[in-house]
């Protein structure tokens, strides 16, 4: 029944899905930017009444710094492990598969989705000596903005010990051990990042039931909200925004007067831009294929060398990438991966470790992909 003095709320169109209806209700009556404690408390009350998963480091606020505001984002994690946003099947996850009580843990993709909406950024540093086989350690730093506008940082470390006899390998199958070691560097870094995100206190749990994941997440963050009506503030914001442009186009900072800029002087010679040209020739050559991510290469050549050292036979694999860099490995799996990617003419990322004069392969994966080992985000 509608409250006295107000018009009854009309039913939402039947054409909307249940998920769309949930997202609409989560954001209804919430200001685009929350700027007062009263607005924040009212929004929290509505979200909890509607049983949403609320992720916020602020249970209550007494004030918000001038020119800052709280922005809420509504996110829905896909509860099917096949979509990559959650994972299942590990010993610490209980409940019968497919039932509302089945427990699922946010995977790397799902956690990044929540962290980005919460304004959390991360960085990592490798802290192990890099000389111990099958052992990695990373420190991750996560940062987010507080109510006073200051930057708050949190740290977490993670040790990934897959040496023979380590406690972590108890219960692992031979295939899991092989996969874990092959992607050990990334597995360790991902777990450190996820631990740092949880240190930020926004309330991300290690696991959720399938029923909980059916409800949207409401994630809050603090954002700078400048008064663009103030000419001085507007000029400062514009100058800051153009800083990156000046770095890309240095001519913008060569003492040219403010306001309109004259066209550059005409030249009879074509101006070179990167590997292209502004020449108006009628013929052209295909543009060079661009790597999908920074540092990506292709496998150009693979060689096999065999030998016998003091009665011990060995086989060594040499891999050359499209930049001419050479890598070596005694792992047949790396050779098979390189051969497969070479046949596919695929862009790859090669993770290496240096030992003396040799650059050894740690893993070869398709560019932009992530290792799919179960439990990647377990902390």
C-alpha contacts under 8 A as a table, 3 or more apart, distances in Angstrom:
res1	aa1	res2	aa2	distance
1	X	8	X	7.38
2	X	6	X	6.61
2	X	7	X	6.76
2	X	8	X	4.94
2	X	9	X	7.02
3	X	6	X	5.78
3	X	7	X	7.94
3	X	8	X	7.81
12	X	16	X	7.52
12	X	21	X	7.49
13	X	16	X	5.90
14	X	17	X	7.68
16	X	20	X	5.96
16	X	21	X	6.32
17	X	20	X	5.17
17	X	21	X	6.24
18	X	21	X	5.10
18	X	22	X	6.20
19	X	22	X	5.10
19	X	23	X	6.32
20	X	23	X	5.16
20	X	24	X	6.19
21	X	24	X	5.11
21	X	25	X	6.23
22	X	25	X	5.22
22	X	26	X	6.15
22	X	215	X	7.65
22	X	216	X	7.07
23	X	26	X	5.11
23	X	27	X	6.51
23	X	74	X	6.45
23	X	216	X	6.89
24	X	27	X	5.51
24	X	28	X	6.10
25	X	28	X	5.09
26	X	47	X	6.44
26	X	50	X	7.56
26	X	52	X	7.62
26	X	74	X	7.03
26	X	216	X	7.96
26	X	218	X	7.47
27	X	30	X	5.59
27	X	74	X	7.27
29	X	43	X	7.98
30	X	34	X	7.84
30	X	39	X	7.87
30	X	43	X	5.99
31	X	34	X	5.72
31	X	39	X	7.67
32	X	71	X	6.66
32	X	72	X	7.75
33	X	69	X	5.71
33	X	70	X	5.68
33	X	71	X	5.18
33	X	72	X	7.81
34	X	39	X	6.00
34	X	40	X	6.21
34	X	69	X	5.44
34	X	70	X	4.84
34	X	71	X	6.32
35	X	39	X	7.05
35	X	40	X	7.76
35	X	64	X	6.49
35	X	68	X	7.24
35	X	69	X	4.91
35	X	70	X	6.49
36	X	39	X	5.37
36	X	40	X	6.47
36	X	63	X	6.48
36	X	64	X	6.57
37	X	40	X	5.06
37	X	41	X	6.14
37	X	60	X	7.72
37	X	61	X	5.58
37	X	62	X	5.85
37	X	63	X	5.73
37	X	64	X	7.38
38	X	41	X	5.23
38	X	42	X	6.13
39	X	42	X	5.17
39	X	43	X	6.14
40	X	43	X	5.11
40	X	44	X	6.17
40	X	60	X	7.93
40	X	61	X	7.66
41	X	44	X	5.11
41	X	45	X	6.19
41	X	60	X	6.98
42	X	45	X	5.19
42	X	46	X	6.37
43	X	46	X	5.21
43	X	47	X	6.20
44	X	47	X	5.17
44	X	48	X	6.16
45	X	48	X	5.30
45	X	49	X	6.09
46	X	49	X	5.10
46	X	50	X	6.25
47	X	50	X	5.20
47	X	51	X	6.34
47	X	52	X	5.67
47	X	54	X	7.08
47	X	218	X	7.71
48	X	51	X	4.87
48	X	52	X	5.98
48	X	53	X	7.94
48	X	54	X	7.43
49	X	52	X	7.87
51	X	215	X	7.48
52	X	215	X	5.75
52	X	216	X	5.80
52	X	217	X	5.94
52	X	218	X	6.70
53	X	212	X	7.59
53	X	215	X	6.76
53	X	216	X	6.31
53	X	217	X	4.55
53	X	218	X	6.09
54	X	203	X	7.83
54	X	217	X	5.79
54	X	218	X	4.82
54	X	219	X	6.20
55	X	202	X	5.04
55	X	203	X	5.30
55	X	204	X	6.56
55	X	217	X	7.01
55	X	218	X	6.05
55	X	219	X	4.83
55	X	220	X	6.62
56	X	59	X	7.11
56	X	118	X	7.92
56	X	201	X	7.39
56	X	202	X	4.29
56	X	203	X	6.44
56	X	219	X	6.24
56	X	220	X	5.58
56	X	221	X	7.59
57	X	200	X	7.20
57	X	201	X	5.14
57	X	202	X	4.18
57	X	203	X	7.01
58	X	61	X	6.61
58	X	202	X	7.74
61	X	64	X	7.46
63	X	147	X	7.67
64	X	68	X	6.68
64	X	69	X	6.86
64	X	147	X	5.41
64	X	148	X	6.30
65	X	68	X	5.64
65	X	69	X	7.83
65	X	147	X	6.23
65	X	148	X	4.84
65	X	149	X	6.52
67	X	224	X	6.01
67	X	225	X	4.83
67	X	226	X	5.25
67	X	227	X	6.89
68	X	147	X	7.62
68	X	148	X	7.92
68	X	149	X	6.77
68	X	222	X	6.72
68	X	223	X	5.65
68	X	224	X	4.55
68	X	225	X	5.04
68	X	226	X	7.56
69	X	222	X	5.63
69	X	223	X	5.54
69	X	224	X	6.56
69	X	225	X	6.40
70	X	220	X	6.52
70	X	221	X	5.60
70	X	222	X	4.58
70	X	223	X	6.25
71	X	220	X	5.61
71	X	221	X	5.51
71	X	222	X	6.30
71	X	223	X	6.88
72	X	218	X	6.45
72	X	219	X	5.58
72	X	220	X	4.38
72	X	221	X	6.62
73	X	117	X	6.18
73	X	218	X	5.70
73	X	219	X	5.21
73	X	220	X	6.28
74	X	216	X	6.53
74	X	217	X	5.70
74	X	218	X	4.66
74	X	219	X	6.38
75	X	114	X	7.28
75	X	216	X	5.64
75	X	217	X	5.00
75	X	218	X	6.34
75	X	219	X	7.41
76	X	213	X	7.71
76	X	214	X	7.86
76	X	215	X	7.27
76	X	216	X	4.70
76	X	217	X	6.02
77	X	85	X	6.46
77	X	86	X	7.81
77	X	110	X	6.47
77	X	213	X	6.52
77	X	214	X	8.00
77	X	216	X	7.33
77	X	217	X	7.87
78	X	81	X	7.75
78	X	83	X	6.73
78	X	85	X	6.12
78	X	86	X	7.24
78	X	213	X	7.44
79	X	83	X	7.96
79	X	85	X	7.42
79	X	86	X	6.44
79	X	104	X	7.69
79	X	210	X	6.39
79	X	213	X	6.09
79	X	214	X	7.24
80	X	83	X	5.74
80	X	84	X	7.66
80	X	85	X	7.74
80	X	86	X	6.97
81	X	84	X	5.42
81	X	85	X	6.53
81	X	86	X	5.08
81	X	87	X	4.89
81	X	88	X	6.63
83	X	86	X	7.55
84	X	87	X	6.96
84	X	107	X	6.68
84	X	108	X	8.00
84	X	109	X	6.51
84	X	110	X	7.51
85	X	106	X	6.05
85	X	107	X	5.15
85	X	108	X	6.88
85	X	109	X	5.10
85	X	110	X	4.19
85	X	111	X	7.65
86	X	104	X	6.14
86	X	105	X	5.32
86	X	106	X	4.29
86	X	107	X	4.52
86	X	108	X	7.93
86	X	109	X	7.91
86	X	110	X	6.38
87	X	104	X	5.77
87	X	105	X	5.45
87	X	106	X	6.49
87	X	107	X	5.85
87	X	374	X	6.99
87	X	375	X	6.77
88	X	93	X	6.72
88	X	103	X	7.25
88	X	104	X	5.22
88	X	105	X	6.60
88	X	374	X	7.73
88	X	375	X	7.70
89	X	93	X	6.65
89	X	374	X	7.77
90	X	93	X	5.55
90	X	374	X	7.65
90	X	375	X	6.78
91	X	94	X	7.30
93	X	102	X	7.69
93	X	103	X	5.23
93	X	104	X	6.47
93	X	105	X	7.66
93	X	207	X	7.43
94	X	102	X	6.15
94	X	103	X	5.44
95	X	99	X	7.37
95	X	101	X	5.42
95	X	102	X	3.99
95	X	103	X	5.83
96	X	99	X	5.79
96	X	101	X	6.97
96	X	102	X	5.28
97	X	102	X	5.63
98	X	102	X	6.44
98	X	210	X	7.91
99	X	102	X	5.41
99	X	210	X	7.13
100	X	209	X	6.52
100	X	210	X	4.93
100	X	211	X	4.75
101	X	209	X	5.29
101	X	210	X	6.03
101	X	211	X	6.59
102	X	209	X	5.33
102	X	210	X	5.56
103	X	207	X	6.22
103	X	208	X	5.42
103	X	209	X	4.24
103	X	210	X	6.14
104	X	207	X	5.41
104	X	208	X	5.38
104	X	209	X	5.95
104	X	210	X	6.63
105	X	206	X	5.84
105	X	207	X	4.17
105	X	208	X	6.14
105	X	377	X	7.96
105	X	378	X	7.91
106	X	109	X	7.83
106	X	110	X	5.42
106	X	111	X	5.87
106	X	206	X	6.99
106	X	207	X	6.66
106	X	208	X	7.95
106	X	377	X	7.28
107	X	110	X	5.27
107	X	111	X	6.07
107	X	375	X	7.69
107	X	376	X	6.81
107	X	377	X	5.41
108	X	111	X	5.20
108	X	112	X	6.12
108	X	190	X	7.15
108	X	194	X	7.49
108	X	376	X	7.14
108	X	377	X	5.88
109	X	112	X	5.26
109	X	113	X	6.21
110	X	113	X	5.04
110	X	114	X	6.45
111	X	114	X	5.18
111	X	115	X	6.01
111	X	194	X	7.21
112	X	115	X	4.93
112	X	116	X	5.98
113	X	116	X	5.52
113	X	117	X	6.58
114	X	117	X	5.31
114	X	118	X	6.30
114	X	219	X	7.04
115	X	118	X	4.94
115	X	119	X	6.28
115	X	120	X	5.16
115	X	121	X	7.46
115	X	197	X	7.04
116	X	119	X	5.10
116	X	120	X	5.75
116	X	121	X	7.27
117	X	120	X	7.66
117	X	219	X	6.15
117	X	220	X	7.15
117	X	221	X	7.19
118	X	144	X	7.80
118	X	219	X	5.65
118	X	220	X	5.45
118	X	221	X	4.81
119	X	144	X	5.85
119	X	145	X	7.43
119	X	221	X	5.65
119	X	222	X	7.51
120	X	142	X	6.39
120	X	143	X	5.49
120	X	144	X	4.82
120	X	197	X	7.37
121	X	142	X	5.53
121	X	143	X	5.40
121	X	144	X	6.71
122	X	140	X	6.79
122	X	141	X	5.46
122	X	142	X	4.30
122	X	143	X	6.43
122	X	193	X	6.77
122	X	196	X	7.88
122	X	197	X	7.91
123	X	140	X	5.67
123	X	141	X	5.31
123	X	142	X	6.66
123	X	193	X	7.63
124	X	138	X	6.69
124	X	139	X	5.63
124	X	140	X	4.29
124	X	141	X	6.22
124	X	189	X	7.19
124	X	192	X	7.89
124	X	193	X	7.25
125	X	138	X	5.71
125	X	139	X	5.26
125	X	140	X	6.44
126	X	136	X	7.86
126	X	137	X	6.08
126	X	138	X	4.44
126	X	139	X	6.31
127	X	136	X	7.97
127	X	137	X	5.51
127	X	138	X	5.38
127	X	139	X	6.65
128	X	135	X	7.82
128	X	136	X	5.84
128	X	137	X	5.02
128	X	138	X	7.18
129	X	132	X	7.11
130	X	133	X	7.84
130	X	135	X	7.92
130	X	136	X	7.34
130	X	353	X	7.53
132	X	135	X	5.72
133	X	163	X	7.21
134	X	161	X	6.45
134	X	162	X	5.19
134	X	163	X	5.35
134	X	181	X	6.02
134	X	184	X	7.14
135	X	159	X	7.71
135	X	160	X	5.87
135	X	161	X	4.66
135	X	162	X	5.98
135	X	163	X	6.56
135	X	184	X	7.81
136	X	159	X	5.99
136	X	160	X	5.11
136	X	161	X	6.44
136	X	184	X	7.13
136	X	185	X	6.41
136	X	188	X	6.45
137	X	157	X	7.22
137	X	158	X	5.66
137	X	159	X	4.42
137	X	160	X	6.04
137	X	188	X	6.57
137	X	189	X	7.74
138	X	157	X	5.59
138	X	158	X	5.52
138	X	159	X	6.75
138	X	188	X	6.61
138	X	189	X	5.79
138	X	192	X	6.12
139	X	155	X	7.05
139	X	156	X	5.77
139	X	157	X	4.23
139	X	158	X	6.57
139	X	189	X	7.94
139	X	192	X	6.20
140	X	155	X	5.69
140	X	156	X	5.41
140	X	157	X	6.12
140	X	189	X	7.76
140	X	192	X	5.44
140	X	193	X	5.27
140	X	195	X	7.95
140	X	196	X	5.97
141	X	153	X	6.67
141	X	154	X	5.69
141	X	155	X	4.52
141	X	156	X	6.65
141	X	193	X	7.37
141	X	196	X	6.12
142	X	153	X	5.57
142	X	154	X	5.21
142	X	155	X	6.30
142	X	193	X	7.54
142	X	196	X	5.55
142	X	197	X	6.05
142	X	200	X	7.25
143	X	151	X	6.57
143	X	152	X	5.42
143	X	153	X	4.22
143	X	154	X	6.25
143	X	200	X	7.66
144	X	151	X	5.75
144	X	152	X	5.39
144	X	153	X	6.62
144	X	200	X	7.79
144	X	221	X	7.99
145	X	149	X	5.85
145	X	150	X	5.71
145	X	151	X	4.59
145	X	152	X	5.84
145	X	221	X	7.39
145	X	222	X	5.80
145	X	223	X	7.50
146	X	149	X	5.30
146	X	150	X	5.47
146	X	151	X	6.17
146	X	152	X	6.32
146	X	222	X	6.48
147	X	150	X	7.39
147	X	222	X	6.49
149	X	222	X	7.57
149	X	224	X	7.58
153	X	200	X	7.76
154	X	196	X	6.25
154	X	197	X	8.00
154	X	199	X	6.13
154	X	200	X	6.13
155	X	196	X	5.45
155	X	199	X	7.22
156	X	192	X	6.17
156	X	193	X	7.57
156	X	195	X	5.85
156	X	196	X	4.85
156	X	199	X	7.38
157	X	192	X	5.45
157	X	195	X	7.51
157	X	196	X	7.83
158	X	188	X	6.57
158	X	189	X	7.70
158	X	191	X	6.55
158	X	192	X	4.93
158	X	195	X	7.84
159	X	188	X	6.75
160	X	184	X	7.32
160	X	187	X	7.83
160	X	188	X	5.45
161	X	166	X	6.54
161	X	168	X	6.76
162	X	166	X	6.25
162	X	168	X	6.74
162	X	169	X	6.36
162	X	177	X	7.51
162	X	180	X	7.56
162	X	181	X	6.66
163	X	166	X	5.62
164	X	169	X	7.72
165	X	169	X	7.09
166	X	169	X	5.74
166	X	170	X	7.42
167	X	170	X	5.61
169	X	172	X	5.33
169	X	177	X	7.24
172	X	176	X	5.92
172	X	177	X	6.36
173	X	176	X	5.16
173	X	177	X	6.32
174	X	177	X	5.16
174	X	178	X	6.32
175	X	178	X	5.11
175	X	179	X	6.19
176	X	179	X	5.13
176	X	180	X	5.84
176	X	373	X	7.71
177	X	180	X	5.02
177	X	181	X	6.13
178	X	181	X	5.39
178	X	182	X	6.15
179	X	182	X	5.08
179	X	183	X	6.29
179	X	373	X	6.90
180	X	183	X	5.45
180	X	184	X	5.47
180	X	187	X	7.55
180	X	373	X	6.85
181	X	184	X	4.71
182	X	362	X	6.56
182	X	363	X	5.73
183	X	186	X	5.73
183	X	187	X	6.05
183	X	362	X	7.59
183	X	363	X	6.21
183	X	371	X	6.47
184	X	187	X	5.04
184	X	188	X	6.08
185	X	188	X	5.48
185	X	189	X	6.37
185	X	362	X	7.86
186	X	189	X	5.07
186	X	190	X	6.00
186	X	371	X	7.48
187	X	190	X	5.28
187	X	191	X	6.33
187	X	371	X	7.50
187	X	376	X	6.06
188	X	191	X	5.29
188	X	192	X	6.31
189	X	192	X	5.17
189	X	193	X	6.30
190	X	193	X	5.18
190	X	194	X	6.22
190	X	376	X	7.16
190	X	377	X	6.60
191	X	194	X	5.08
191	X	195	X	6.13
191	X	376	X	6.84
191	X	377	X	5.25
191	X	378	X	6.54
191	X	379	X	6.10
192	X	195	X	5.14
192	X	196	X	6.30
192	X	379	X	7.92
193	X	196	X	5.14
193	X	197	X	6.31
194	X	197	X	5.11
194	X	198	X	6.42
194	X	377	X	6.48
194	X	379	X	7.34
195	X	198	X	5.24
195	X	199	X	6.37
195	X	379	X	6.15
196	X	199	X	4.98
196	X	200	X	6.78
197	X	200	X	5.47
197	X	201	X	8.00
198	X	201	X	6.08
198	X	202	X	7.10
198	X	203	X	7.08
198	X	204	X	6.03
198	X	205	X	7.69
201	X	204	X	7.69
205	X	208	X	6.99
206	X	378	X	7.62
206	X	379	X	7.76
208	X	212	X	5.99
208	X	213	X	6.53
209	X	212	X	5.17
209	X	213	X	6.46
210	X	213	X	5.13
210	X	214	X	6.50
211	X	214	X	5.25
211	X	215	X	7.34
212	X	215	X	5.63
213	X	216	X	7.01
226	X	233	X	6.89
226	X	234	X	7.90
226	X	237	X	7.95
227	X	230	X	5.81
227	X	233	X	6.55
227	X	234	X	7.41
228	X	231	X	7.02
228	X	233	X	6.22
228	X	234	X	4.99
229	X	233	X	7.84
229	X	234	X	7.08
230	X	233	X	5.33
230	X	234	X	6.07
231	X	234	X	5.01
231	X	235	X	6.10
232	X	235	X	5.16
232	X	236	X	6.25
233	X	236	X	5.10
233	X	237	X	6.11
234	X	237	X	5.23
234	X	238	X	6.11
235	X	238	X	5.15
235	X	239	X	6.07
236	X	239	X	5.09
236	X	240	X	6.17
237	X	240	X	5.14
237	X	241	X	6.15
238	X	241	X	5.04
238	X	242	X	6.21
239	X	242	X	5.18
239	X	243	X	6.38
240	X	243	X	5.25
240	X	244	X	7.99
241	X	244	X	6.71
241	X	245	X	7.76
242	X	245	X	4.94
242	X	246	X	6.27
243	X	246	X	5.22
243	X	247	X	6.51
244	X	247	X	5.10
244	X	248	X	6.41
245	X	248	X	5.14
245	X	249	X	5.93
245	X	252	X	7.98
246	X	249	X	5.04
246	X	250	X	5.27
246	X	251	X	7.49
246	X	252	X	5.65
246	X	253	X	6.21
247	X	250	X	5.77
249	X	252	X	6.01
250	X	253	X	5.64
250	X	254	X	7.00
251	X	254	X	5.34
252	X	255	X	7.75
252	X	256	X	6.92
253	X	256	X	6.77
256	X	261	X	7.35
257	X	260	X	7.91
257	X	261	X	7.30
258	X	261	X	7.63
267	X	270	X	7.33
270	X	277	X	6.47
270	X	278	X	5.43
270	X	279	X	4.95
271	X	277	X	6.12
271	X	278	X	5.63
271	X	279	X	7.37
272	X	275	X	7.21
272	X	276	X	6.23
272	X	277	X	4.78
272	X	278	X	6.60
273	X	276	X	5.43
273	X	277	X	5.78
273	X	278	X	7.51
274	X	277	X	7.83
281	X	284	X	7.22
291	X	294	X	6.80
291	X	295	X	7.74
291	X	296	X	5.72
291	X	297	X	7.15
291	X	347	X	6.78
292	X	296	X	7.01
292	X	347	X	7.46
292	X	367	X	6.87
292	X	368	X	7.20
293	X	296	X	5.74
293	X	367	X	6.58
293	X	368	X	6.36
295	X	349	X	6.91
296	X	347	X	5.88
296	X	348	X	5.39
296	X	349	X	5.11
296	X	350	X	7.88
296	X	367	X	6.00
297	X	321	X	6.23
297	X	322	X	5.83
297	X	323	X	7.18
297	X	347	X	5.38
297	X	348	X	5.46
297	X	349	X	6.46
297	X	350	X	7.97
298	X	321	X	5.57
298	X	322	X	5.17
298	X	341	X	7.80
298	X	342	X	6.99
298	X	345	X	6.77
298	X	346	X	6.18
298	X	347	X	4.96
298	X	348	X	5.91
299	X	302	X	7.73
299	X	319	X	7.27
299	X	320	X	6.26
299	X	321	X	4.58
299	X	322	X	5.98
299	X	338	X	6.53
299	X	339	X	7.97
299	X	341	X	6.88
299	X	342	X	5.10
299	X	345	X	7.51
299	X	346	X	7.90
299	X	347	X	7.93
299	X	348	X	7.75
300	X	319	X	7.80
300	X	320	X	5.62
300	X	321	X	4.97
300	X	322	X	5.18
300	X	324	X	7.99
300	X	342	X	6.89
301	X	319	X	5.92
301	X	320	X	5.01
301	X	321	X	6.82
301	X	342	X	8.00
302	X	317	X	7.18
302	X	318	X	5.72
302	X	319	X	4.71
302	X	320	X	6.38
302	X	335	X	7.82
302	X	338	X	7.59
302	X	339	X	7.27
303	X	317	X	5.80
303	X	318	X	5.02
303	X	319	X	6.57
304	X	315	X	6.97
304	X	316	X	5.88
304	X	317	X	4.69
304	X	318	X	6.27
305	X	315	X	5.69
305	X	316	X	5.08
305	X	317	X	6.27
305	X	318	X	7.78
306	X	313	X	7.42
306	X	314	X	5.65
306	X	315	X	4.32
306	X	316	X	6.11
307	X	313	X	5.75
307	X	314	X	5.45
307	X	315	X	6.54
308	X	311	X	5.81
308	X	312	X	5.32
308	X	313	X	4.29
308	X	314	X	6.13
309	X	312	X	5.09
309	X	313	X	6.38
309	X	314	X	7.71
314	X	330	X	7.99
315	X	330	X	6.33
316	X	328	X	7.02
316	X	329	X	5.99
316	X	330	X	4.85
316	X	331	X	7.93
317	X	328	X	5.66
317	X	329	X	5.31
317	X	330	X	6.02
317	X	331	X	7.74
317	X	332	X	7.80
317	X	335	X	6.45
318	X	326	X	6.90
318	X	327	X	5.76
318	X	328	X	4.64
318	X	329	X	6.70
319	X	326	X	5.71
319	X	327	X	5.10
319	X	328	X	6.19
319	X	335	X	7.91
319	X	338	X	7.53
320	X	323	X	7.97
320	X	324	X	5.88
320	X	325	X	5.55
320	X	326	X	4.51
320	X	327	X	6.33
321	X	324	X	5.39
321	X	325	X	5.53
321	X	326	X	6.70
322	X	325	X	7.47
326	X	359	X	7.46
327	X	358	X	7.41
327	X	359	X	5.26
327	X	360	X	5.69
327	X	361	X	6.26
328	X	358	X	7.08
328	X	359	X	6.25
328	X	360	X	4.99
328	X	361	X	6.15
329	X	332	X	7.94
329	X	334	X	7.18
329	X	335	X	7.79
329	X	360	X	5.60
329	X	361	X	5.64
331	X	334	X	5.54
331	X	335	X	6.79
332	X	335	X	5.01
332	X	336	X	6.21
333	X	336	X	5.04
333	X	337	X	6.15
334	X	337	X	5.05
334	X	338	X	6.11
334	X	361	X	7.44
334	X	363	X	6.72
334	X	364	X	6.68
335	X	338	X	5.12
335	X	339	X	6.10
336	X	339	X	5.10
336	X	340	X	6.15
337	X	340	X	5.18
337	X	341	X	6.20
337	X	364	X	6.68
337	X	365	X	7.84
338	X	341	X	5.24
338	X	342	X	6.00
338	X	364	X	7.04
339	X	342	X	5.12
339	X	343	X	6.23
340	X	343	X	5.22
340	X	344	X	6.33
341	X	344	X	4.96
341	X	345	X	5.98
341	X	346	X	5.31
341	X	347	X	7.64
341	X	348	X	7.47
341	X	366	X	7.75
342	X	345	X	4.94
342	X	346	X	6.51
343	X	346	X	7.86
346	X	366	X	7.12
347	X	366	X	6.17
347	X	367	X	5.48
348	X	364	X	6.64
348	X	365	X	5.55
348	X	366	X	4.33
348	X	367	X	4.29
349	X	364	X	5.82
349	X	365	X	5.53
349	X	366	X	6.17
349	X	367	X	5.15
349	X	368	X	7.88
350	X	361	X	6.99
350	X	362	X	7.54
350	X	363	X	5.98
350	X	364	X	4.69
350	X	365	X	6.79
351	X	361	X	6.18
351	X	362	X	5.33
351	X	363	X	5.28
351	X	364	X	6.46
352	X	359	X	6.33
352	X	360	X	5.41
352	X	361	X	4.55
352	X	362	X	4.96
352	X	363	X	7.10
353	X	359	X	5.85
353	X	360	X	5.28
353	X	361	X	6.56
353	X	362	X	6.59
354	X	357	X	7.27
354	X	358	X	5.84
354	X	359	X	4.54
354	X	360	X	6.03
355	X	358	X	5.27
355	X	359	X	6.31
355	X	360	X	7.07
361	X	364	X	7.51
365	X	369	X	6.91
365	X	370	X	7.90
365	X	371	X	7.95
366	X	369	X	5.67
372	X	376	X	7.23
373	X	376	X	5.75
375	X	378	X	5.26
